[in-house]
Amino acid sequence: MNLSEQHRNRLEQLLHDHQCMHVLPYLLEKTRNVIRGVKAEKANYHIPCTSRVGGDPDLPPHLDWPLTTDGVPMTFLLQLNLKDMAIHDESRLLPASGMLYFFVGIDEPAYHIQHRVLYLQDEQLATAKHRLSPEETALEERFCGYQLDARGSLEPPNYAYVDDDLIENETFGYEDYEDLCFEISESQTGDVVKLFGYPEGQHGDAEIEAALMMLTGANYNYKAKEALQKITNHFAGDEEKAKQEIQDTLMLLELDSDDDIGFCWWDAGVLHFFIRKEDLLAGRFDRTYCSLYSS
């Protein structure tokens, strides 16, 4: 993703300060614009359609609550006011207005998790109001609601995605790179939501898993070459198209564990939601993929 001149200048200054200008070309290419959501005050249900994590959603009365394939109400996770997000969406990927809602079913197994991402445009929100979650939802838990404050940020490749050979030299090691990443990202206490960054994980293949399911309906067996071949077959043997589709599979959202809200994804892990860039730009949120990562 292209960085603004302001972000580019800041990145160059940080690399100069850390005496690691050798990584500048790599980070200029690989650093991503992200939107972070930080947990703020407790949810205020008197003001509808604010960005909120946990608690209950604001929905039009006529809208059916999302259900699992077994007919169980899904668990509400968060809602995002896209006008709040658009201010920080330097890559211009999200719709400029409306609301996004995220719901989830049982978070087992950790792949191909049942979920729903709903997108409502402004005209559909005229009657939206606080709606209580069903007494028992798929996760059988009620989460404490908090307002979300959004801000723009940068994110260099994390452990799973970084090319060690390009960043390490005799005077600059991986621990130095971690310190640099912390400064670049400007992480804050209370960060619980992230859009468009690098997925937290171990192997850097989360997009392959998501693309494989969204395009072919097949589960990933953690063999990247086999997955690429299946996607290539889907595109009638066009491997370059398959690779581009994987590259254009975006992490729409990462949702962290948080004690205050009550989120705990397995061993304090994260939930991931992925979407194809083509679908995102078209405002089609009915074709997404949800998975879970926990160490």
C-alpha positions, 0 to 999 in steps of 0.5 A: 500500500502506498504511504502518504508523504507524512508517513514516509517522512516519519518512517525515514526519520525513525529508521535514521534514529534506529540506524537501520536505513538499510531496511527503508526500501523493504519497509516502504514497500511492505508497511501497511496503512491500518486503522486501530480501534481503541477501547474507550468509555463504557457503551452509551446506548442513548446515541445510536450507531456509534462504533462499539465493541461488545455489548449489544448492537444498534439495528433496525427493528425489521432486520433479522438477527443472524443465526448459525446453520443450527438456528442459534443466534450468533453472538454480537462482537462489534459495530463500526461507524464507517464515517469514523473509519473513513477519516483514517482509511488512507487506502480508501478501501472501506465504504465512506458511510454506513455501518459494519456489524460483526457476529460469530457462531461457535469459535471451534474449530479455529478455521472456517468459523460461522459468522456474519458481517452485515453492511447497512447503508445510511438510509437503512439506519434511520430506524436503527436503535439499541437491540438486546442480544438474545439471552443465549447466543452461540458463545453463551456469553454476554460481553461488556460494551465499550465505545471505540475510538478510531485512529490511523496507524502504520504496521510493518511486517510482523514475525510471521510475514517479515523477511529476516534476511532483508532486515538483519545485519551485523548491527541490527537483529530481530529484537531491534526490529521489534523495537522499531515496529513498536514505535512505527505502529504507536500501539496503545493500551486498549487497542482491541480492533485492527483493520487491514494490517498483518494478521497475528500468527506464526506462518504468514499463510492466513491469506492463503487459507482464507482465499482457498475457502472463499474461492474454492470452498476447500479447507487448508491443509497447511500446504501452501503449494497445494493450496496455490494449485487448487486456486490456480485450477479454479482460475483454469490454470492461471497461476498469476491470477491465483497469486494475485487473488491471494495478494488481494485477500485482505484482513478486514478485521482482527479482534483481540482478547480483552478482559474488560470486554470479556473476549478470550479467544482460546488462549488469549488469541485473536479472531480474524475476518478476511475479504477479497479486495474485489468484494470489499470495493464493491461493498459485498460483505456476505463473502468473508472468512473467519478464523482464529489464531491462538499461540 
